[in-house]
Amino acid sequence: MSFGGSVGLDDGRDFGNDGMRALKLVSGETEDGDVGFAIEGPFSRNKWQWRAAALFAAALLVSGVAALMLGPLSARPRAATELHHPQQKAQSTKPKKEKQCSPSVTNCSKTRCCQVPGDTCYEKDETWSMCRYECVPGPDPMDPSPSPWSCKRLGPRTPGHTPVSMSGLKPQPWVAINCSEDGENCLQSRCCKSAGNACYQKNITWANCKPSCVNGVDVTDTDNLPWSCLRLGGRTPGHAPAPKVASWAKDLCANTTENCVSKSCCMDSGHSCFEKNLTFAQCKPTCTPGIHLQDPDKGNTWTCRELGARTPGPAHPPPRPQKLAPWVKGFCSDRHENCALTRCCKDSTEQCFEKFPGFGQCMYACLPGHKDFSHHKQCANQSKGNESEMCKFDGKTFTCKELGPRTLKPWGYPSLYCVHVMRLFSYEADVVKAQLNTGDWFHGGIFNCDQYAVYSADTKGGTYLGEGPLGPVRTHWFRNAPVWVSKDNTAANTLLFMNFWEAVKFDMQYRCCDWTIKADPDAVVLPQRMRNVLSHKMGWPNFVTTCKGMLYGAVEAISTSGLERYFWNEGPCRALPWQSWGEDVWIQNCLTNMGVAGGFDGGFVSDNLCYGANCGNGFSSAYHPFKDKNSWMGCYWQTTR
């Protein structure tokens, strides 16, 4: 292949004084494939013009060589963006570098985002920003520098949540110098020396260090003037001591039967003044927005806005029977009606759950996103193969949003508080869950007592077991303890049950009822039969012995007054030689030494470890032991025949 070309100038417009004309490039390919270039047209014979033309032709020749060498590459089709934006194409071929967010305790001013879920990049000043879960403008006792934070958000919160704990953290040295003592006005310092406190503003002239603050009257304050509760700085790490109720609270605050709108505080410990509407509020330990079935005012809802600070101290009000207002039966919905408007149910153990916006149904329990409702009142046999169209609910699923409170069943006499102590990772869990899966038509087991609880040492946070007549059932935690073999060749589990009874005492739920029943999960308990027996043992501290004058641990029935004798004087019981005893031997000796009488009833529990377990005898209140769900349910069905 060869290159050839000639140079000439065609007529064109004037380019300058030297008479240079516009040049016209003619290029082409010869018959044998050679490439040629030409500049056509006559021009002045000045030697400089000839030299310029020659240089120009040489430049064109070099360009032609380059074009030929890159021909195969340049011959490919090019996108419009390549033609118009060649630089943009060059950049797009480079791999994209992902944005790197900042880890904890680093300056996030440049990245403006955080790696830790739940954190946000907050600005302190122009030179420093940091990822934090929360930020309150003002000084931060955990910051090495006492200068205040602006807390300007520089970016979005990272999706997710990371538990935040202040345990083990210590305030910076400057806190002891710059910050305010309890009782001092912290309006200027905006921080607190004492652990667990933050500076909250009351009004434009006063702020004080407090562990928490709710707009309104504070019963721990020196007067009953309301607080604005604007937080002026960060919280000092540590745990604040329990505040004391001011002396004026008993005279100026409301009791549980008064309208507390004007007073905005409560005299009872653990209570807050919750708003129903602009004209009425009441002191309660808790409040759920919506309709209240015990409210005499038909169908009106509560806002449940707190009008003042909670009175310090434990509430621990024992559960009481739900006294339904007269309007409930006529106003609330039954299971066949749409309850989206009434938001309440007239039948006991039912609650209004949303199917979809604008439609709700009264049910015992609701499984979001599921088509099979084995807990539903009308589908109790779903687990046994009931495939009716009614149980499929038109093949649609429920959102299961709770639209109102649960209507509770009436209590019996005497009232029973029944508890299980169970191991989660054993057959006992299957037995307990089998009871919860049967629905409200089932009248056996501890979940048909007036109040109930399940205790386990396995998980501190509690484990969900299923739906009961009072709603979701989760385990209550108590401290574990070693178990060895007793002198009777049974489990020496006294220390474990000391911890269990300590948890029962702390929860204080036992105070709801006349009797506490501690039953093993493999015991079939019939609460109504128990009431028939225990109704004749009311009025004095006592417990029931069940086998040859002994209290067998499978089922222990102790009156509330008898149990409280132990709770308020545990020392002598812990001093007993319990190390070689089972827990039932220990609790019987403990109660007897405290003057709690034991009353024998040989038919109270039908136990294979004593007189035998005959589920069809027609009179026993409990049967033991049945260590799998099929035998347990089989015994229960036999008792109903």
C-alpha positions in Angstrom: 0.0 0.0 0.0 1.4 3.4 -0.9 0.4 7.0 -0.2 0.4 9.8 -2.7 -0.9 13.3 -2.9 -0.6 16.7 -4.7 -1.2 20.1 -3.4 -3.2 22.9 -5.0 -5.3 25.9 -4.0 -8.8 26.6 -5.2 -10.4 30.0 -5.2 -11.8 31.0 -1.8 -12.1 33.8 0.6 -9.1 35.9 1.6 -7.2 34.7 4.7 -4.7 37.5 5.0 -2.4 40.0 3.3 -0.3 37.3 1.8 -3.1 36.2 -0.4 -3.6 32.7 1.2 -6.9 31.2 0.0 -9.2 28.7 1.7 -8.0 25.2 1.1 -10.2 22.4 -0.1 -9.0 18.9 0.8 -9.9 16.1 -1.6 -9.3 12.6 -0.3 -10.0 9.2 -1.8 -8.9 5.7 -2.4 -7.3 4.6 -5.6 -8.3 1.5 -7.5 -5.6 -0.6 -5.9 -6.6 0.5 -2.4 -4.1 3.3 -1.9 -5.2 6.4 -0.1 -4.6 9.8 -1.7 -5.0 13.4 -0.5 -5.0 16.6 -2.7 -5.4 20.3 -2.1 -6.7 21.8 -5.3 -6.7 25.2 -6.9 -4.1 27.7 -8.3 -2.4 30.1 -6.0 0.4 32.7 -5.9 3.9 31.4 -6.6 5.4 33.1 -3.5 7.9 30.7 -1.9 6.4 31.1 1.5 3.1 30.1 0.2 4.6 27.0 -1.3 6.3 26.1 2.0 3.0 26.6 3.9 1.2 24.5 1.4 3.8 21.8 1.7 3.7 21.8 5.5 0.0 21.6 5.4 0.0 18.6 3.1 2.5 16.9 5.3 0.3 17.3 8.3 -2.6 15.9 6.3 -0.5 12.9 5.3 0.4 12.1 8.9 -3.3 12.4 9.9 -4.2 10.0 7.1 -1.7 7.4 8.4 -3.1 7.7 11.9 -6.6 7.3 10.5 -5.6 4.2 8.6 -4.0 2.6 11.7 -7.0 3.3 13.9 -9.4 2.4 11.1 -10.7 -0.9 12.5 -11.4 0.7 15.9 -13.0 3.9 14.5 -15.0 1.9 12.0 -17.3 0.5 14.9 -20.6 2.3 15.3 -20.5 5.1 17.9 -23.4 6.1 20.2 -24.7 9.6 20.0 -23.3 10.4 23.5 -19.8 9.4 22.2 -20.0 11.8 19.3 -21.3 14.7 21.3 -19.7 14.0 24.8 -16.5 12.1 24.3 -15.2 13.0 27.8 -18.4 11.7 29.4 -17.8 8.4 27.6 -14.3 8.2 28.9 -15.4 8.7 32.4 -18.2 6.2 32.2 -15.7 3.4 31.4 -14.0 3.8 34.8 -15.5 1.7 37.7 -17.8 3.6 40.0 -16.3 4.1 43.4 -18.9 3.4 46.1 -19.4 6.1 48.7 -17.7 5.2 52.0 -19.7 6.3 55.1 -18.0 7.0 58.4 -17.6 4.6 61.3 -18.3 5.6 64.9 -16.1 8.1 66.7 -14.8 9.6 63.5 -15.3 12.9 61.7 -18.2 12.6 59.3 -18.1 16.1 57.9 -17.0 15.0 54.5 -19.0 11.7 54.1 -22.1 13.1 55.8 -23.3 9.5 56.4 -22.7 6.7 58.9 -21.9 3.0 58.8 -23.7 2.1 62.1 -27.4 1.3 61.7 -29.6 4.0 63.3 -26.8 6.6 63.4 -26.9 10.1 61.9 -24.1 12.5 61.1 -24.5 15.5 63.5 -22.4 18.6 63.4 -20.7 20.0 66.5 -19.0 23.0 64.8 -17.4 23.9 61.4 -14.5 21.5 62.1 -16.1 18.5 63.7 -19.1 16.2 63.1 -19.7 12.7 64.4 -22.1 9.8 63.9 -24.5 9.5 66.9 -27.8 8.0 67.7 -29.2 11.2 69.0 -27.9 14.8 69.6 -29.2 17.5 71.8 -27.9 21.1 71.2 -25.6 22.1 74.0 -22.6 20.6 75.9 -22.2 16.8 75.9 -20.8 15.3 79.1 -19.2 12.5 77.1 -17.4 14.8 74.8 -13.7 15.5 75.7 -14.4 19.2 74.9 -17.0 21.3 76.8 -17.9 23.4 73.8 -21.5 23.0 72.7 -22.9 21.0 69.8 -25.0 22.6 67.2 -26.5 19.2 66.4 -27.2 20.2 62.8 -28.0 17.1 60.8 -25.7 16.7 57.8 -27.3 13.6 56.3 -30.0 10.9 56.6 -30.2 8.4 59.4 -28.7 5.0 58.5 -31.5 2.4 58.2 -31.7 -0.1 61.0 -31.3 0.0 64.7 -28.4 -0.6 67.0 -29.1 -0.9 70.8 -27.6 2.1 72.7 -26.3 1.6 76.2 -24.7 4.1 78.6 -23.6 1.5 81.1 -19.9 1.6 81.8 -19.5 5.1 80.3 -18.0 7.9 82.4 -18.4 11.7 82.2 -15.4 13.8 81.0 -13.3 15.6 83.7 -14.6 19.0 82.8 -18.1 18.0 83.9 -17.3 18.2 87.6 -16.0 21.8 87.0 -18.4 23.3 84.5 -21.7 21.6 85.2 -24.5 22.2 87.8 -25.3 20.3 91.0 -28.8 18.9 91.6 -31.0 21.8 92.7 -29.0 24.4 91.0 -30.2 26.5 88.1 -28.5 24.9 85.0 -29.8 27.5 82.6 -26.2 28.8 81.9 -24.2 25.6 82.3 -26.7 23.4 80.4 -25.2 20.2 81.9 -25.3 18.2 85.1 -22.7 16.7 87.4 -24.9 13.9 88.8 -25.2 10.6 86.9 -28.2 9.9 84.7 -29.4 13.6 84.7 -29.8 16.1 81.9 -30.6 19.9 82.2 -34.3 20.6 81.4 -35.8 24.0 81.2 -38.9 24.9 83.3 -39.4 28.5 82.1 -37.3 31.4 80.8 -35.7 31.9 84.3 -35.2 28.3 85.6 -33.8 25.0 84.6 -32.9 22.0 86.7 -31.1 18.6 86.5 -33.6 15.7 86.2 -33.5 12.1 84.9 -36.5 12.8 82.7 -39.2 15.4 82.1 -42.8 15.5 80.8 -44.5 18.8 80.0 -46.7 19.9 82.9 -46.6 19.6 86.7 -43.7 17.6 88.3 -44.5 16.1 91.7 -40.7 16.0 92.6 -40.4 19.8 92.1 -40.6 22.4 94.9 -43.9 23.8 93.5 -46.7 22.8 91.2 -45.9 25.2 88.3 -45.7 23.5 84.9 -42.4 22.6 83.1 -41.7 23.3 79.4 -39.2 20.4 79.5 -36.9 21.8 76.8 -33.6 19.8 77.1 -30.6 22.1 77.1 -27.7 19.6 76.7 -26.5 16.0 76.8 -27.2 13.5 79.5 -24.5 12.6 82.0 -23.8 8.9 81.8 -24.8 6.7 84.7 -28.0 5.8 86.7 -29.9 8.5 88.5 -31.3 7.7 92.0 -35.0 7.5 92.3 -36.5 11.0 92.9 -38.6 11.7 95.9 -42.2 13.0 95.8 -42.7 16.5 97.1 -44.7 17.0 100.2 -47.3 19.1 98.4 -48.3 16.3 96.0 -50.7 14.6 98.4 -52.7 17.8 98.9 -52.6 19.3 95.4 -52.6 16.2 93.1 -55.5 14.0 92.0 -56.4 10.4 93.1 -57.5 7.7 90.7 -61.2 8.6 90.8 -60.8 12.4 90.1 -60.7 14.4 87.0 -57.0 15.5 86.8 -57.2 18.0 83.9 -56.7 21.0 86.2 -54.2 19.5 88.6 -52.2 17.6 85.9 -50.5 15.3 88.6 -51.3 12.2 90.6 -50.9 11.3 94.2 -50.5 7.6 93.6 -47.0 6.2 92.8 -46.4 5.0 89.3 -49.4 7.0 88.0 -49.7 9.7 85.3 -52.5 12.0 84.4 -53.8 10.8 81.0 -56.1 12.9 78.9 -59.3 11.6 77.5 -60.3 14.9 75.9 -60.0 18.6 76.6 -62.3 18.4 79.6 -61.5 15.1 81.2 -58.4 13.2 82.3 -57.7 10.5 84.9 -54.7 9.1 86.8 -53.7 5.7 85.5 -50.5 3.6 85.5 -50.8 3.2 81.7 -53.1 4.3 78.9 -53.8 3.0 75.4 -55.3 5.6 72.9 -58.7 4.6 71.7 -62.0 3.3 73.2 -62.0 2.1 76.8 -64.6 -0.5 77.6 -64.8 0.5 81.3 -65.5 4.1 80.5 -69.2 5.0 81.2 -69.1 7.4 78.3 -70.3 5.4 75.3 -67.9 4.9 72.5 -65.7 8.0 73.0 -62.0 7.6 72.6 -59.0 8.6 74.8 -56.0 10.6 73.5 -53.9 9.3 76.4 -51.7 12.4 76.3 -49.7 12.7 79.5 -50.6 16.0 81.2 -47.7 15.9 83.7 -44.8 13.8 85.0 -45.3 10.3 86.3 -45.4 10.1 90.1 -42.2 8.3 91.2 -42.3 4.8 92.6 -43.6 1.4 91.3 -47.2 1.3 90.2 -47.5 -2.5 90.4 -51.3 -2.3 90.5 -52.6 -5.9 90.7 -54.8 -6.8 87.7 -58.5 -6.5 88.5 -61.6 -7.9 86.7 -62.7 -5.8 83.7 -66.0 -4.2 84.6 -67.6 -3.6 81.3 -69.7 -0.4 80.9 -73.4 -1.1 80.2 -73.1 0.3 76.6 -70.6 -2.4 75.5 -73.2 -5.1 74.8 -75.4 -2.9 72.7 -72.7 -0.8 71.0 -69.8 -3.1 70.2 -69.7 -5.6 67.4 -70.1 -9.3 67.4 -68.0 -11.8 65.4 -70.1 -11.6 62.2 -70.0 -7.8 61.9 -67.6 -5.2 60.6 -66.0 -3.7 63.7 -64.0 -1.0 62.0 -66.4 1.7 63.2 -67.1 0.5 66.7 -63.5 -0.7 67.3 -64.7 -3.0 70.1 -66.2 -6.5 70.5 -69.1 -7.6 72.7 -68.0 -11.2 73.2 -65.4 -12.1 75.8 -61.8 -12.9 74.8 -62.3 -11.2 71.4 -60.6 -8.1 69.9 -61.3 -6.1 66.8 -58.5 -6.7 64.2 -58.3 -5.0 60.8 -58.6 -7.1 57.7 -58.0 -4.1 55.4 -58.6 -0.4 55.8 -62.3 0.2 56.5 -63.0 -3.4 57.5 -62.3 -5.3 60.8 -63.5 -8.5 62.4 -63.8 -9.6 66.1 -61.4 -12.5 66.7 -59.6 -14.3 69.5 -56.3 -13.9 67.7 -55.0 -12.7 64.3 -52.1 -13.9 62.3 -50.9 -11.1 59.9 -50.4 -12.2 56.3 -51.7 -15.8 56.9 -54.8 -17.3 55.3 -55.3 -20.0 58.0 -56.5 -18.7 61.3 -56.4 -21.7 63.6 -57.1 -19.5 66.7 -60.3 -18.1 65.2 -63.5 -18.8 67.1 -65.2 -20.2 64.0 -62.2 -22.1 62.9 -61.1 -23.9 66.1 -60.7 -27.2 64.2 -58.6 -25.7 61.4 -55.5 -27.6 62.6 -57.6 -30.8 62.4 -58.3 -30.3 58.7 -61.1 -27.9 58.6 -60.9 -26.5 55.0 -64.2 -24.6 54.9 -64.4 -21.4 52.9 -65.3 -19.5 56.1 -61.9 -20.4 57.6 -60.1 -19.2 54.5 -61.6 -15.7 54.8 -62.1 -15.5 51.0 -58.5 -16.5 50.5 -57.4 -13.1 51.7 -55.0 -12.2 54.5 -55.5 -9.7 57.4 -53.3 -6.7 58.3 -54.1 -7.6 61.9 -53.8 -4.0 63.1 -55.4 -3.8 66.5 -58.4 -1.4 66.2 -59.5 -1.6 69.9 -59.1 -3.2 73.3 -59.7 -6.9 74.0 -62.9 -7.7 75.8 -61.9 -9.9 78.8 -63.9 -12.7 80.3 -65.4 -12.4 83.8 -63.4 -13.7 86.7 -64.4 -16.7 88.8 -64.6 -17.2 92.5 -62.2 -17.6 94.1 -59.9 -15.9 91.7 -56.8 -17.9 90.5 -53.3 -16.7 89.5 -51.7 -19.7 87.8 -48.1 -20.0 86.7 -45.8 -22.5 84.9 -42.1 -22.9 85.5 -40.8 -24.3 82.2 -37.7 -25.1 80.2 -38.0 -23.7 76.7 -35.8 -26.2 75.1 -37.7 -29.3 76.1 -41.0 -31.2 75.6 -42.6 -28.7 78.0 -42.6 -26.0 75.4 -44.6 -28.2 73.0 -47.1 -28.9 75.7 -47.6 -25.3 76.6 -47.9 -24.2 73.0 -50.5 -26.9 72.3 -52.7 -25.3 74.9 -52.4 -21.9 73.4 -53.1 -23.2 69.9 -56.6 -24.5 70.8 -58.4 -21.2 71.0 -60.9 -19.8 73.5 -63.2 -22.8 73.4 -60.6 -24.7 75.4 -61.3 -24.6 79.2 -58.3 -26.5 80.6 -54.8 -25.5 81.6 -53.5 -22.4 83.4 -54.6 -20.1 80.6 -58.1 -20.5 81.8 -57.3 -19.1 85.2 -58.2 -15.5 85.9 -54.6 -14.4 85.5 -51.6 -16.4 84.4 -47.8 -16.2 83.7 -45.1 -18.5 82.3 -41.6 -18.3 83.9 -38.4 -19.5 82.4 -34.7 -19.0 83.2 -33.7 -19.6 79.6 -34.1 -16.2 77.9 -33.9 -12.8 79.6 -35.9 -11.0 77.0 -38.8 -13.4 77.2 -40.0 -15.8 74.4 -43.3 -15.6 72.6 -45.3 -18.7 73.1 -48.6 -18.0 71.5 -52.0 -16.2 71.9 -53.9 -16.5 75.2 -57.3 -15.1 76.4 -55.4 -12.0 77.6 -53.4 -11.6 74.4 -49.8 -12.5 73.5 -48.1 -14.8 76.0 -44.4 -14.3 76.6 -42.1 -15.9 79.2 -41.0 -14.1 82.4 -37.4 -14.4 83.2 -35.9 -15.4 86.5 -32.3 -16.2 87.5 -31.0 -19.7 86.8 -29.4 -21.9 89.4 -27.7 -25.3 89.5 -29.8 -28.4 90.2 -28.5 -31.6 91.8 -30.0 -34.9 93.1 -31.9 -34.7 96.4 -32.0 -37.2 99.2 -35.2 -38.6 97.8 -33.5 -39.2 94.4 -35.4 -36.3 92.9 -34.2 -32.9 91.7 -32.6 -30.8 94.4 -34.0 -27.6 92.8 -34.7 -25.5 95.8 -32.3 -22.7 94.9 -33.8 -22.5 91.4 -37.3 -22.1 92.9 -36.1 -19.6 95.5 -35.2 -17.5 92.5 -38.5 -18.2 90.8 -40.5 -17.1 93.9 -38.4 -14.0 94.1 -39.4 -13.1 90.5 -43.1 -13.7 91.4 -42.7 -11.4 94.4 -41.1 -8.7 92.2 -43.7 -8.8 89.5 -46.5 -8.6 92.2 -49.1 -10.0 89.8 -50.0 -12.6 92.4 -51.8 -9.9 94.4 -54.6 -9.9 91.8 -56.1 -13.1 93.1 -57.2 -15.2 96.1 -54.9 -18.1 95.2 -51.6 -18.8 93.5 -51.3 -22.1 91.6 -47.8 -23.2 90.6 -48.3 -26.1 88.1 -45.7 -28.1 86.2 -46.3 -27.9 82.4 -47.0 -31.7 82.3 -49.9 -31.3 84.7 -53.4 -31.1 83.2 -55.0 -28.3 85.3 -58.8 -27.8 85.4 -59.3 -24.3 87.0 -63.1 -24.6 87.5 -62.8 -27.7 89.5 -60.0 -26.0 91.6 -62.4 -23.2 92.4 -65.0 -25.6 93.7 -62.4 -27.0 96.2 -60.6 -23.8 97.1 -63.8 -21.8 97.7 -64.1 -23.8 101.0 -60.6 -22.8 102.1 -61.0 -19.0 102.1 -60.3 -16.6 104.9 -57.0 -17.8 106.4 -53.4 -18.4 105.3 -53.2 -22.0 104.0 -52.0 -24.3 101.3 -53.2 -27.7 100.0 -51.3 -31.0 100.6 -52.0 -33.6 98.0 -50.2 -36.9 98.7 -50.0 -38.6 102.1 -49.9 -35.3 103.8 -47.2 -33.9 101.6 -47.2 -31.0 99.2 -46.2 -32.5 95.8 -44.5 -30.0 93.5 -46.5 -31.0 90.4 -49.4 -28.7 91.6 -49.0 -26.3 94.5 -52.0 -24.3 95.7 -51.1 -21.5 98.1 -53.4 -18.7 99.3 -52.3 -15.2 98.7 -52.2 -14.4 102.4 -50.1 -17.5 103.0 -47.7 -16.6 100.2 -47.2 -13.1 101.5 -46.0 -14.4 104.8 -43.1 -15.9 103.0 -42.5 -12.9 100.8 -42.2 -10.5 103.7 -40.0 -12.8 105.9 -37.8 -14.9 103.7 -34.8 -15.1 106.0 -36.0 -18.1 108.2 -36.9 -20.0 105.0 -33.5 -19.5 103.4 -31.8 -20.6 106.6 -33.4 -24.0 106.5 -31.2 -27.0 105.5 -32.6 -27.0 102.0 -29.5 -28.1 100.1 -30.6 -31.8 99.9 -34.3 -31.0 99.5 -36.6 -30.7 96.5 -38.4 -27.4 96.2 -41.7 -28.9 97.4 -40.2 -30.1 100.6 -38.6 -26.8 101.2 -41.7 -24.6 100.5 -43.9 -26.9 102.7 -41.4 -26.6 105.7 -41.1 -22.9 105.0 -44.8 -22.2 105.1 -45.5 -24.5 108.1 -42.8 -22.7 110.2 -44.4 -19.4 109.4 -47.8 -20.6 110.7 -49.4 -21.2 107.3 -51.7 -24.2 107.7 -51.6 -27.2 105.3 -54.9 -28.8 104.5 -55.0 -32.3 103.0 -57.1 -33.1 100.0 -56.2 -36.5 98.5 -58.3 -36.0 95.4 -57.1 -32.5 94.5 -54.4 -33.9 92.2 -54.5 -37.3 90.6 -50.8 -38.1 90.3 -49.1 -41.3 89.0 -46.4 -40.6 91.5 -48.8 -41.1 94.4 -52.4 -42.5 94.0 -52.4 -42.8 90.2 -53.6 -40.6 87.4 -57.1 -41.4 86.3 -58.2 -38.7 83.9 -61.8 -40.0 83.9 -62.4 -40.0 87.7 -64.6 -36.9 87.3 -63.5 -35.0 90.4 -59.7 -34.2 90.5 -58.6 -30.7 89.8 -55.4 -31.7 88.1 -53.7 -34.8 86.6 -50.0 -35.6 86.4 -47.7 -36.4 84.5 -48.3 -36.2 80.8 -45.1 -35.4 79.0 -46.1 -34.8 75.4 -48.8 -32.8 73.9 -50.8 -35.7 72.6 -51.1 -37.5 75.9 -51.7 -34.1 77.7 -54.6 -33.3 75.3 -55.8 -36.8 75.5 -56.2 -36.6 79.3 -57.9 -33.3 79.0 -60.5 -34.6 76.5 -61.1 -37.5 78.8 -62.0 -35.2 81.7 -64.7 -33.5 79.6 -66.6 -36.7 78.8 
